Amino acid sequence: MSDKIKKTITHQTSLHTESHRSFEKDPALKDLHNLLQEKSKDLRTSETESETSLFERPIPDESELGVFAKEVPNLPELKLEFQDSLRTIANTFNKAFANLSDCKEIDFQIHRMLIENFFQTARALAVSVEARDPYTGGHSDRVFKISKELGKMCKISTAEQLYLEGGALLHDVGKIAIRDGVLLKPGPLTDSEYKEMQLHTIIGAQIVKKLNCLYGCVNVVLFHHERIDGYGYPYGIKGSEIPLIARITSVADAYDAMTTNRVYRKALGHEQAIEEILRNSGSQFDPDVVMIFAKWWDETFIKNPEKGKELY
């Protein structure tokens, strides 16, 4: 942010105390103003968090945040949660700048804040689910990381990439409503228990729909257990009826589930897991996505094993 913008923000803030639209007379606007100041300070000071933090957020790096922020004008659902407040903030600051490029920079920073909020909200919901089951700790983060790489390799659009990454974090959020006796059962589930477990996709979609900013993630949450042959759940749709971002998450989710310990079984080795993914190509999984996944697996575990160790 230029010195000119910083000085203008400081000057404009001092004027608000004398204005009939002052932040002091409008508590909601004052809170939002303080939030924007705090965010702007964070952008300037570039403080880094500890890499060993238990609650490390899988938020994209600076360049990726910028790419997503530029897409915000085309994603009105991201603005629905805060549209009135954002409009007020944008109008307030835009009036302070005569230079069009300065206005655009402020708008960009606001859009960047929306993207950060998107990922932080998704991450918070994912953590709330994993806190119930120590065996799935880190599962959402790994599915996020794998899905993120697959999405880029599939060359999906920026909007699809955003909702793929958010959906990967949120894919199991519906399990928060599943009884402990089912979710944490050490042995095989009965038919009725299995049907209850299947409800997590529908429950998760209902939760995500409540937050407008996450609405684009619904397809991943709802459809990531559908199968390409039509024998999945909750609706038994097949082939291209399943959204691509759900087909990508399905592979990433299955692979991570197989290669980590669960309360009801021990983890498979990575070689066994990739064999299972390949064996179920065309039945459970989209063959095109499996081909991309196999390429990612080879680059991660064979050509660059340190990358695989970092992930697992």
VOPA-472601 format. One record per residue (C-alpha): residue number from 0; residue in three letters; x, y, z; chain. Coordinates in pm, 1 decimal. Each point is the difference from the previous one (the first is absolute). Example, Ala and Ser with C-alpha at 12.3 -4.5 7.8 and 13.67 -1.06 7.14 Angstrom:
! VOPA-472601
+-----+--------+----------+----------+----------+--------+
! num ! residu !        X !        Y !        Z ! chaine !
+-----+--------+----------+----------+----------+--------+
!   0 !    ala !   1230.0 !   -450.0 !    780.0 !      A !
!   1 !    ser !    137.0 !    344.0 !    -66.0 !      A !
+-----+--------+----------+----------+----------+--------+
This chain:
! VOPA-472601
+-----+--------+----------+----------+----------+--------+
! num ! residu !        X !        Y !        Z ! chaine !
+-----+--------+----------+----------+----------+--------+
!   0 !    met !      0.0 !      0.0 !      0.0 !      A !
!   1 !    ser !    150.1 !    340.1 !   -100.7 !      A !
!   2 !    asp !     89.0 !    273.6 !    251.5 !      A !
!   3 !    lys !   -259.9 !    217.1 !   -169.6 !      A !
!   4 !    ile !   -274.2 !   -250.9 !     79.0 !      A !
!   5 !    lys !    119.2 !    -38.1 !    359.8 !      A !
!   6 !    lys !     -2.5 !    378.5 !     53.9 !      A !
!   7 !    thr !   -339.7 !     34.4 !   -163.0 !      A !
!   8 !    ile !   -148.9 !   -275.0 !    218.5 !      A !
!   9 !    thr !    141.5 !    170.7 !    311.9 !      A !
!  10 !    his !   -136.7 !    336.9 !   -108.6 !      A !
!  11 !    gln !   -339.3 !   -141.5 !    -95.9 !      A !
!  12 !    thr !    -25.4 !   -181.3 !    334.8 !      A !
!  13 !    ser !     57.3 !    324.8 !    189.6 !      A !
!  14 !    leu !   -273.7 !    169.2 !   -201.5 !      A !
!  15 !    his !   -253.3 !   -265.2 !     98.9 !      A !
!  16 !    thr !      4.0 !    123.9 !    361.4 !      A !
!  17 !    glu !   -147.2 !    330.8 !   -120.5 !      A !
!  18 !    ser !   -235.8 !   -142.0 !   -261.4 !      A !
!  19 !    his !   -373.6 !    -62.0 !     47.4 !      A !
!  20 !    arg !     75.1 !   -354.9 !   -123.2 !      A !
!  21 !    ser !    273.7 !    -48.3 !    263.7 !      A !
!  22 !    phe !     94.8 !   -349.2 !    111.8 !      A !
!  23 !    glu !    -74.5 !    104.2 !    357.4 !      A !
!  24 !    lys !   -365.4 !     55.0 !    -92.2 !      A !
!  25 !    asp !    -18.8 !   -323.0 !   -196.1 !      A !
!  26 !    pro !    133.8 !   -292.0 !    213.0 !      A !
!  27 !    ala !    -33.9 !   -257.2 !   -278.4 !      A !
!  28 !    leu !    197.0 !    216.2 !   -242.0 !      A !
!  29 !    lys !    257.7 !     72.9 !    271.4 !      A !
!  30 !    asp !     59.3 !   -372.4 !     52.2 !      A !
!  31 !    leu !     40.4 !    -54.2 !   -372.0 !      A !
!  32 !    his !    237.8 !    295.6 !    -23.2 !      A !
!  33 !    asn !    212.7 !   -144.8 !    280.6 !      A !
!  34 !    leu !      1.3 !   -337.8 !   -174.3 !      A !
!  35 !    leu !    120.5 !    154.9 !   -325.5 !      A !
!  36 !    gln !    272.8 !    190.2 !    184.3 !      A !
!  37 !    glu !    112.9 !   -320.0 !    169.7 !      A !
!  38 !    lys !      3.8 !   -189.6 !   -329.4 !      A !
!  39 !    ser !    192.2 !    281.3 !   -170.3 !      A !
!  40 !    lys !    255.7 !     -5.2 !    280.6 !      A !
!  41 !    asp !     41.4 !   -375.4 !    -44.3 !      A !
!  42 !    leu !     62.3 !     47.0 !   -370.6 !      A !
!  43 !    arg !    269.7 !    260.8 !     70.1 !      A !
!  44 !    thr !    182.9 !   -176.9 !    280.7 !      A !
!  45 !    ser !     -9.2 !   -348.2 !   -164.3 !      A !
!  46 !    glu !     26.8 !   -191.3 !    324.7 !      A !
!  47 !    thr !     38.3 !   -377.2 !    -35.9 !      A !
!  48 !    glu !   -160.3 !   -270.3 !    211.5 !      A !
!  49 !    ser !    184.2 !   -297.7 !    145.4 !      A !
!  50 !    glu !     12.3 !   -291.5 !   -242.4 !      A !
!  51 !    thr !    -51.8 !   -237.1 !    291.2 !      A !
!  52 !    ser !   -327.8 !    160.9 !    109.7 !      A !
!  53 !    leu !   -266.5 !   -259.8 !     74.0 !      A !
!  54 !    phe !   -257.3 !    209.8 !   -177.7 !      A !
!  55 !    glu !    211.8 !    104.9 !   -297.3 !      A !
!  56 !    arg !   -241.3 !    126.5 !   -264.0 !      A !
!  57 !    pro !     36.9 !   -139.4 !   -351.9 !      A !
!  58 !    ile !    -57.4 !    341.3 !   -156.7 !      A !
!  59 !    pro !    153.3 !     46.8 !   -347.1 !      A !
!  60 !    asp !    323.1 !    194.5 !    -34.0 !      A !
!  61 !    glu !      9.5 !    367.5 !    -98.2 !      A !
!  62 !    ser !     -1.8 !    -57.5 !   -375.2 !      A !
!  63 !    glu !   -293.1 !   -243.4 !     20.7 !      A !
!  64 !    leu !   -195.8 !    237.6 !    223.9 !      A !
!  65 !    gly !     47.3 !    265.4 !   -264.4 !      A !
!  66 !    val !   -131.7 !   -226.9 !   -275.2 !      A !
!  67 !    phe !   -310.9 !    -86.1 !    203.1 !      A !
!  68 !    ala !    -52.3 !    364.0 !    103.9 !      A !
!  69 !    lys !    -15.3 !    106.3 !   -365.5 !      A !
!  70 !    glu !   -280.2 !   -253.6 !    -52.8 !      A !
!  71 !    val !   -219.0 !    139.6 !    282.5 !      A !
!  72 !    pro !   -196.2 !    244.7 !   -224.7 !      A !
!  73 !    asn !   -121.7 !   -305.7 !   -194.5 !      A !
!  74 !    leu !   -102.9 !   -188.2 !    318.0 !      A !
!  75 !    pro !   -287.4 !    196.7 !    154.8 !      A !
!  76 !    glu !    -71.8 !   -278.6 !    249.9 !      A !
!  77 !    leu !    322.9 !     88.0 !    182.9 !      A !
!  78 !    lys !   -131.6 !    350.3 !     63.8 !      A !
!  79 !    leu !   -347.9 !    -93.4 !    122.9 !      A !
!  80 !    glu !    104.6 !    -44.3 !    363.2 !      A !
!  81 !    phe !    146.8 !    349.4 !     19.7 !      A !
!  82 !    gln !   -132.3 !    188.1 !   -302.1 !      A !
!  83 !    asp !   -150.5 !    298.7 !    185.6 !      A !
!  84 !    ser !    305.1 !     45.0 !    220.6 !      A !
!  85 !    leu !    240.7 !    -41.3 !   -289.9 !      A !
!  86 !    arg !   -192.3 !    252.8 !   -207.0 !      A !
!  87 !    thr !     20.9 !    252.5 !    283.9 !      A !
!  88 !    ile !    372.7 !    -59.2 !     48.5 !      A !
!  89 !    ala !     73.3 !     19.4 !   -371.8 !      A !
!  90 !    asn !   -200.8 !    321.1 !    -44.2 !      A !
!  91 !    thr !    162.9 !    158.1 !    304.8 !      A !
!  92 !    phe !    353.7 !    -66.5 !   -116.3 !      A !
!  93 !    asn !    -63.4 !     60.8 !   -368.2 !      A !
!  94 !    lys !   -114.1 !    353.6 !     81.1 !      A !
!  95 !    ala !    338.4 !     57.4 !    159.4 !      A !
!  96 !    phe !    194.5 !    -65.3 !   -317.8 !      A !
!  97 !    ala !     11.5 !    206.4 !   -313.9 !      A !
!  98 !    asn !    232.3 !   -245.5 !   -171.1 !      A !
!  99 !    leu !   -184.1 !   -288.3 !   -166.3 !      A !
! 100 !    ser !    291.4 !   -239.2 !     54.9 !      A !
! 101 !    asp !    -16.0 !     68.0 !    374.5 !      A !
! 102 !    cys !   -372.0 !    -85.4 !      1.5 !      A !
! 103 !    lys !     71.4 !   -322.7 !   -182.9 !      A !
! 104 !    glu !    267.2 !    -94.2 !    253.0 !      A !
! 105 !    ile !   -242.1 !     49.2 !    290.8 !      A !
! 106 !    asp !   -263.2 !   -207.9 !   -180.1 !      A !
! 107 !    phe !    259.6 !   -270.8 !    -59.8 !      A !
! 108 !    gln !     96.9 !     -8.7 !    369.3 !      A !
! 109 !    ile !   -368.4 !    -34.5 !     96.0 !      A !
! 110 !    his !    -37.4 !   -289.8 !   -244.8 !      A !
! 111 !    arg !    313.8 !   -157.7 !    143.5 !      A !
! 112 !    met !   -154.1 !     21.4 !    347.4 !      A !
! 113 !    leu !   -305.6 !   -185.8 !   -130.3 !      A !
! 114 !    ile !    218.8 !   -282.7 !   -129.7 !      A !
! 115 !    glu !    184.5 !    -24.2 !    332.8 !      A !
! 116 !    asn !   -334.2 !    -10.2 !    181.0 !      A !
! 117 !    phe !   -118.2 !   -273.6 !   -237.4 !      A !
! 118 !    phe !    292.1 !   -229.0 !     85.6 !      A !
! 119 !    gln !      2.1 !     83.0 !    371.1 !      A !
! 120 !    thr !   -370.7 !    -81.3 !     28.3 !      A !
! 121 !    ala !     44.8 !   -329.2 !   -185.3 !      A !
! 122 !    arg !    301.4 !    -88.5 !    212.9 !      A !
! 123 !    ala !   -184.5 !     74.7 !    325.2 !      A !
! 124 !    leu !   -284.8 !   -234.0 !    -96.5 !      A !
! 125 !    ala !    246.0 !   -273.9 !   -101.6 !      A !
! 126 !    val !    182.3 !     23.2 !    333.1 !      A !
! 127 !    ser !   -328.7 !    -30.0 !    190.3 !      A !
! 128 !    val !    -65.5 !   -336.9 !   -166.0 !      A !
! 129 !    glu !    350.4 !   -139.7 !     43.8 !      A !
! 130 !    ala !      1.1 !     97.1 !    368.4 !      A !
! 131 !    arg !   -254.7 !   -278.9 !     57.7 !      A !
! 132 !    asp !    212.9 !   -273.6 !   -153.4 !      A !
! 133 !    pro !    376.2 !     -8.4 !     63.9 !      A !
! 134 !    tyr !     41.5 !   -264.8 !   -271.5 !      A !
! 135 !    thr !   -100.9 !    247.4 !   -270.1 !      A !
! 136 !    gly !    221.9 !    284.3 !    121.5 !      A !
! 137 !    gly !    154.2 !    174.5 !   -300.3 !      A !
! 138 !    his !   -220.4 !   -186.9 !   -248.8 !      A !
! 139 !    ser !   -173.3 !    312.1 !   -131.1 !      A !
! 140 !    asp !    330.5 !    182.7 !    -38.8 !      A !
! 141 !    arg !    152.5 !   -283.7 !   -202.2 !      A !
! 142 !    val !   -308.9 !    -37.7 !   -218.9 !      A !
! 143 !    phe !     18.5 !    376.6 !    -52.6 !      A !
! 144 !    lys !    366.2 !    -15.6 !   -104.8 !      A !
! 145 !    ile !    -46.4 !   -296.0 !   -233.4 !      A !
! 146 !    ser !   -318.0 !    139.8 !   -156.6 !      A !
! 147 !    lys !    167.2 !    336.6 !    -47.5 !      A !
! 148 !    glu !    281.9 !   -159.4 !   -202.5 !      A !
! 149 !    leu !   -239.3 !   -216.0 !   -203.2 !      A !
! 150 !    gly !   -220.7 !    298.8 !    -79.9 !      A !
! 151 !    lys !    296.2 !    192.1 !   -137.7 !      A !
! 152 !    met !    109.8 !   -300.1 !   -206.4 !      A !
! 153 !    cys !   -354.6 !    -33.6 !   -136.5 !      A !
! 154 !    lys !     15.6 !    369.1 !   -101.1 !      A !
! 155 !    ile !   -340.4 !     86.3 !    145.2 !      A !
! 156 !    ser !   -117.7 !    362.3 !     15.5 !      A !
! 157 !    thr !    101.0 !    234.7 !    282.2 !      A !
! 158 !    ala !   -351.0 !    -10.2 !    147.3 !      A !
! 159 !    glu !     -7.3 !   -380.9 !    -11.6 !      A !
! 160 !    gln !    344.7 !    -11.8 !    161.7 !      A !
! 161 !    leu !   -118.5 !    222.6 !    285.5 !      A !
! 162 !    tyr !   -305.3 !   -214.2 !     68.5 !      A !
! 163 !    leu !    197.8 !   -322.4 !    -42.6 !      A !
! 164 !    glu !    246.6 !    108.6 !    267.6 !      A !
! 165 !    gly !   -272.1 !    124.8 !    234.7 !      A !
! 166 !    gly !   -212.1 !   -307.9 !    -62.2 !      A !
! 167 !    ala !    293.6 !   -231.7 !     67.6 !      A !
! 168 !    leu !     40.9 !    161.0 !    342.3 !      A !
! 169 !    leu !   -373.3 !    -29.3 !     65.1 !      A !
! 170 !    his !    -74.1 !   -339.5 !   -154.6 !      A !
! 171 !    asp !    -57.9 !   -175.3 !    334.9 !      A !
! 172 !    val !   -165.1 !    288.4 !    185.4 !      A !
! 173 !    gly !   -330.4 !   -191.2 !     18.4 !      A !
! 174 !    lys !    162.3 !   -258.0 !    229.3 !      A !
! 175 !    ile !    -35.5 !    251.0 !    281.2 !      A !
! 176 !    ala !   -363.9 !   -112.9 !     22.1 !      A !
! 177 !    ile !     73.0 !   -376.9 !     -3.2 !      A !
! 178 !    arg !    -29.6 !   -180.1 !    335.4 !      A !
! 179 !    asp !    325.1 !    -97.6 !    172.8 !      A !
! 180 !    gly !   -120.8 !   -359.2 !     12.0 !      A !
! 181 !    val !      7.0 !     -4.5 !   -379.0 !      A !
! 182 !    leu !    281.3 !    244.0 !    -79.4 !      A !
! 183 !    leu !    244.7 !   -155.5 !    247.5 !      A !
! 184 !    lys !   -109.9 !   -363.5 !    -18.7 !      A !
! 185 !    pro !    310.4 !   -225.3 !     -7.9 !      A !
! 186 !    gly !   -166.8 !   -282.4 !   -193.6 !      A !
! 187 !    pro !   -210.3 !    -35.8 !   -316.9 !      A !
! 188 !    leu !   -316.7 !    208.1 !    -22.5 !      A !
! 189 !    thr !   -342.9 !   -162.4 !    -15.9 !      A !
! 190 !    asp !   -220.5 !     79.1 !   -298.4 !      A !
! 191 !    ser !   -193.5 !    260.9 !    197.7 !      A !
! 192 !    glu !    321.7 !    154.9 !    133.1 !      A !
! 193 !    tyr !    147.1 !     13.8 !   -349.4 !      A !
! 194 !    lys !   -311.5 !    179.9 !   -124.7 !      A !
! 195 !    glu !     36.3 !    248.1 !    284.5 !      A !
! 196 !    met !    363.7 !     59.1 !    -91.5 !      A !
! 197 !    gln !    -99.4 !     63.6 !   -361.1 !      A !
! 198 !    leu !   -215.8 !    289.6 !    119.3 !      A !
! 199 !    his !    312.9 !    204.8 !     70.3 !      A !
! 200 !    thr !      8.8 !    111.4 !   -363.5 !      A !
! 201 !    ile !   -353.7 !    140.7 !     13.4 !      A !
! 202 !    ile !     44.4 !    148.5 !    347.3 !      A !
! 203 !    gly !    329.5 !    155.3 !   -106.5 !      A !
! 204 !    ala !   -160.4 !    158.6 !   -306.0 !      A !
! 205 !    gln !   -274.9 !    147.2 !    218.4 !      A !
! 206 !    ile !    262.3 !    149.9 !    233.4 !      A !
! 207 !    val !    200.3 !    149.3 !   -286.2 !      A !
! 208 !    lys !   -312.6 !    146.2 !   -161.5 !      A !
! 209 !    lys !    -60.2 !    202.8 !    316.0 !      A !
! 210 !    leu !    315.0 !    202.1 !    -74.8 !      A !
! 211 !    asn !    -36.3 !    184.6 !   -327.5 !      A !
! 212 !    cys !    374.5 !     51.2 !    -37.1 !      A !
! 213 !    leu !     52.0 !   -379.1 !     -3.6 !      A !
! 214 !    tyr !   -295.7 !    -84.2 !   -222.9 !      A !
! 215 !    gly !    220.3 !    -86.5 !   -297.3 !      A !
! 216 !    cys !    150.1 !   -286.0 !    202.4 !      A !
! 217 !    val !   -332.7 !   -185.7 !     23.8 !      A !
! 218 !    asn !     68.7 !   -223.5 !   -300.8 !      A !
! 219 !    val !    313.6 !   -145.3 !    158.8 !      A !
! 220 !    val !   -160.8 !    -53.9 !    340.4 !      A !
! 221 !    leu !   -314.7 !   -158.1 !   -143.3 !      A !
! 222 !    phe !    141.1 !   -213.2 !   -282.2 !      A !
! 223 !    his !    351.9 !   -112.8 !    101.2 !      A !
! 224 !    his !   -127.4 !   -352.1 !     81.7 !      A !
! 225 !    glu !   -180.0 !    -47.8 !   -331.4 !      A !
! 226 !    arg !    156.3 !   -260.1 !   -229.0 !      A !
! 227 !    ile !     65.4 !     25.8 !   -370.6 !      A !
! 228 !    asp !   -201.2 !   -323.0 !    -51.7 !      A !
! 229 !    gly !   -305.7 !    134.8 !    185.4 !      A !
! 230 !    tyr !     30.4 !   -216.7 !    312.6 !      A !
! 231 !    gly !    103.0 !    276.2 !    236.4 !      A !
! 232 !    tyr !   -200.7 !    219.9 !    235.6 !      A !
! 233 !    pro !   -205.6 !    200.0 !     84.5 !      A !
! 234 !    tyr !   -180.9 !      5.5 !   -337.9 !      A !
! 235 !    gly !    165.6 !   -264.6 !   -215.4 !      A !
! 236 !    ile !     84.9 !    240.3 !   -283.5 !      A !
! 237 !    lys !    275.3 !   -105.7 !   -239.2 !      A !
! 238 !    gly !    255.6 !    110.1 !   -257.4 !      A !
! 239 !    ser !     -0.9 !    365.1 !    -94.6 !      A !
! 240 !    glu !   -308.8 !     55.9 !    215.6 !      A !
! 241 !    ile !    246.8 !     18.9 !    288.4 !      A !
! 242 !    pro !    167.4 !    344.6 !      5.1 !      A !
! 243 !    leu !    369.0 !    -16.3 !    -91.9 !      A !
! 244 !    ile !    113.0 !    159.8 !    326.9 !      A !
! 245 !    ala !   -185.0 !   -276.9 !    187.2 !      A !
! 246 !    arg !    164.0 !   -268.1 !   -217.6 !      A !
! 247 !    ile !    341.7 !    147.1 !     81.0 !      A !
! 248 !    thr !    -70.3 !     12.5 !    374.1 !      A !
! 249 !    ser !   -129.3 !   -356.8 !     -8.1 !      A !
! 250 !    val !    339.3 !   -132.6 !   -107.8 !      A !
! 251 !    ala !    193.9 !    216.1 !    247.2 !      A !
! 252 !    asp !   -234.0 !    -95.6 !    285.8 !      A !
! 253 !    ala !     16.4 !   -373.1 !    -72.2 !      A !
! 254 !    tyr !    378.0 !      0.3 !    -31.4 !      A !
! 255 !    asp !     55.0 !    180.8 !    329.1 !      A !
! 256 !    ala !   -256.0 !   -219.0 !    178.4 !      A !
! 257 !    met !    181.8 !   -312.7 !   -116.6 !      A !
! 258 !    thr !    347.5 !    121.1 !     97.2 !      A !
! 259 !    thr !    -77.4 !    115.7 !    355.6 !      A !
! 260 !    asn !    -97.7 !   -198.6 !    308.0 !      A !
! 261 !    arg !   -367.5 !     -8.4 !     87.3 !      A !
! 262 !    val !   -174.2 !   -127.0 !    313.1 !      A !
! 263 !    tyr !   -128.0 !   -301.7 !   -195.2 !      A !
! 264 !    arg !    316.1 !    -95.9 !   -197.1 !      A !
! 265 !    lys !    369.9 !     59.1 !    -55.3 !      A !
! 266 !    ala !    134.2 !    216.1 !   -280.7 !      A !
! 267 !    leu !     97.7 !   -144.2 !   -337.6 !      A !
! 268 !    gly !    340.0 !     73.9 !   -148.9 !      A !
! 269 !    his !     18.2 !    263.0 !   -273.0 !      A !
! 270 !    glu !     74.7 !   -260.7 !   -266.3 !      A !
! 271 !    gln !   -306.5 !   -203.9 !    102.6 !      A !
! 272 !    ala !   -215.9 !    311.5 !      2.7 !      A !
! 273 !    ile !     95.9 !    111.4 !   -350.6 !      A !
! 274 !    glu !    -69.4 !   -353.6 !   -122.6 !      A !
! 275 !    glu !   -350.2 !     23.1 !    149.9 !      A !
! 276 !    ile !    -60.6 !    335.8 !   -165.6 !      A !
! 277 !    leu !    109.4 !   -139.9 !   -337.1 !      A !
! 278 !    arg !   -202.4 !   -318.5 !     47.9 !      A !
! 279 !    asn !   -317.3 !    202.8 !     59.4 !      A !
! 280 !    ser !     51.9 !    234.4 !   -292.5 !      A !
! 281 !    gly !   -313.6 !      4.1 !   -212.7 !      A !
! 282 !    ser !   -217.7 !   -147.8 !    274.1 !      A !
! 283 !    gln !     43.3 !    211.6 !    313.0 !      A !
! 284 !    phe !    220.9 !    270.9 !   -144.7 !      A !
! 285 !    asp !     11.5 !    214.0 !   -314.1 !      A !
! 286 !    pro !    269.5 !   -154.2 !   -227.9 !      A !
! 287 !    asp !    120.0 !    343.2 !   -114.7 !      A !
! 288 !    val !     43.3 !    117.9 !    358.9 !      A !
! 289 !    val !    174.8 !   -327.7 !     90.5 !      A !
! 290 !    met !    246.6 !     53.5 !   -285.0 !      A !
! 291 !    ile !     80.1 !    347.4 !    135.1 !      A !
! 292 !    phe !     21.8 !   -140.1 !    352.8 !      A !
! 293 !    ala !    243.0 !   -273.4 !   -109.8 !      A !
! 294 !    lys !    223.6 !    266.4 !   -153.1 !      A !
! 295 !    trp !    -14.9 !    203.9 !    323.5 !      A !
! 296 !    trp !     74.3 !   -313.3 !    206.5 !      A !
! 297 !    asp !    304.9 !    -84.5 !   -210.2 !      A !
! 298 !    glu !    136.2 !    354.1 !     28.4 !      A !
! 299 !    thr !    -67.8 !      8.7 !    375.3 !      A !
! 300 !    phe !    106.8 !   -343.9 !    123.4 !      A !
! 301 !    ile !    243.4 !   -124.5 !   -267.3 !      A !
! 302 !    lys !    172.0 !    298.2 !   -159.5 !      A !
! 303 !    asn !     -9.7 !    225.1 !    305.8 !      A !
! 304 !    pro !    -39.3 !   -218.8 !    311.2 !      A !
! 305 !    glu !     74.8 !    293.0 !    233.8 !      A !
! 306 !    lys !   -323.6 !    157.6 !   -117.0 !      A !
! 307 !    gly !   -187.1 !   -317.7 !     91.7 !      A !
! 308 !    lys !    163.6 !     -6.5 !    344.8 !      A !
! 309 !    glu !   -101.9 !    361.2 !     54.5 !      A !
! 310 !    leu !   -361.7 !    -83.2 !    -81.0 !      A !
! 311 !    tyr !     -6.8 !   -317.3 !    215.8 !      A !
+-----+--------+----------+----------+----------+--------+
